[in-house]
Amino acid sequence: MDSLQLFSSDKSNAKHSQAIAKAVLMVDSIAISRAVNQEVFAAEILRACYKEVTR
């Protein structure tokens, strides 16, 4: 199954789903090393998702 299908099968949300998937992958590679706890890691994911979706 395509990773984008995990987020949404609705084509109208495909752009947002793609942006969120991209942001999560990006954060996964950089934030793990600097996240001191789960709250910091979650905040980094949310920040990156917001930046991608609102671009």
LUMKOLKOL-756113 format. One record per residue (C-alpha): y negated, z negated, x; residue in three letters. Coordinates in Angstrom, 3 decimals, always signed. Example, Ala and Ser with C-alpha at 12.3 -4.5 7.8 and 13.67 -1.06 7.14 Angstrom:
BEGIN
c2->+4.500, c3->-7.800, c1->+12.300, mivo->ALA
c2->+1.060, c3->-7.140, c1->+13.670, mivo->SER
This chain:
BEGIN
c2->+0.000, c3->+0.000, c1->+0.000, mivo->MET
c2->-3.462, c3->+0.892, c1->+1.216, mivo->ASP
c2->-5.532, c3->-2.167, c1->+2.162, mivo->SER
c2->-8.356, c3->-1.013, c1->-0.111, mivo->LEU
c2->-6.006, c3->-1.061, c1->-3.102, mivo->GLN
c2->-5.506, c3->-4.762, c1->-2.521, mivo->LEU
c2->-9.189, c3->-5.340, c1->-3.242, mivo->PHE
c2->-9.615, c3->-2.991, c1->-6.180, mivo->SER
c2->-7.897, c3->-0.100, c1->-7.888, mivo->SER
c2->-11.099, c3->+0.751, c1->-9.783, mivo->ASP
c2->-12.796, c3->+3.755, c1->-8.181, mivo->LYS
c2->-16.249, c3->+2.507, c1->-9.171, mivo->SER
c2->-15.726, c3->-0.496, c1->-6.893, mivo->ASN
c2->-14.238, c3->+1.510, c1->-4.045, mivo->ALA
c2->-17.431, c3->+1.507, c1->-1.965, mivo->LYS
c2->-17.835, c3->-2.258, c1->-2.237, mivo->HIS
c2->-14.143, c3->-2.798, c1->-1.595, mivo->SER
c2->-14.328, c3->-0.659, c1->+1.526, mivo->GLN
c2->-17.404, c3->-2.517, c1->+2.753, mivo->ALA
c2->-15.752, c3->-5.885, c1->+2.157, mivo->ILE
c2->-12.558, c3->-4.817, c1->+3.917, mivo->ALA
c2->-14.583, c3->-3.540, c1->+6.869, mivo->LYS
c2->-16.610, c3->-6.751, c1->+7.040, mivo->ALA
c2->-13.536, c3->-8.986, c1->+6.891, mivo->VAL
c2->-11.855, c3->-7.026, c1->+9.678, mivo->LEU
c2->-15.025, c3->-7.213, c1->+11.766, mivo->MET
c2->-15.427, c3->-10.957, c1->+11.210, mivo->VAL
c2->-11.750, c3->-11.561, c1->+11.899, mivo->ASP
c2->-12.142, c3->-10.163, c1->+15.397, mivo->SER
c2->-15.316, c3->-12.037, c1->+16.379, mivo->ILE
c2->-15.592, c3->-15.234, c1->+14.361, mivo->ALA
c2->-12.235, c3->-16.839, c1->+15.060, mivo->ILE
c2->-13.239, c3->-17.692, c1->+18.592, mivo->SER
c2->-16.493, c3->-19.377, c1->+17.551, mivo->ARG
c2->-15.515, c3->-20.906, c1->+14.220, mivo->ALA
c2->-15.214, c3->-24.648, c1->+14.633, mivo->VAL
c2->-13.737, c3->-25.169, c1->+11.187, mivo->ASN
c2->-12.742, c3->-23.360, c1->+7.993, mivo->GLN
c2->-16.183, c3->-23.733, c1->+6.412, mivo->GLU
c2->-17.876, c3->-21.988, c1->+9.332, mivo->VAL
c2->-15.282, c3->-19.220, c1->+9.267, mivo->PHE
c2->-15.711, c3->-18.735, c1->+5.491, mivo->ALA
c2->-19.485, c3->-18.622, c1->+5.888, mivo->ALA
c2->-19.154, c3->-15.918, c1->+8.557, mivo->GLU
c2->-16.952, c3->-13.821, c1->+6.267, mivo->ILE
c2->-19.361, c3->-14.180, c1->+3.348, mivo->LEU
c2->-22.353, c3->-13.297, c1->+5.523, mivo->ARG
c2->-20.676, c3->-10.162, c1->+6.868, mivo->ALA
c2->-19.517, c3->-9.101, c1->+3.401, mivo->CYS
c2->-23.025, c3->-9.501, c1->+2.020, mivo->TYR
c2->-24.507, c3->-7.461, c1->+4.873, mivo->LYS
c2->-21.974, c3->-4.647, c1->+4.363, mivo->GLU
c2->-22.325, c3->-4.504, c1->+0.576, mivo->VAL
c2->-26.139, c3->-4.569, c1->+0.593, mivo->THR
c2->-26.577, c3->-1.974, c1->+3.360, mivo->ARG
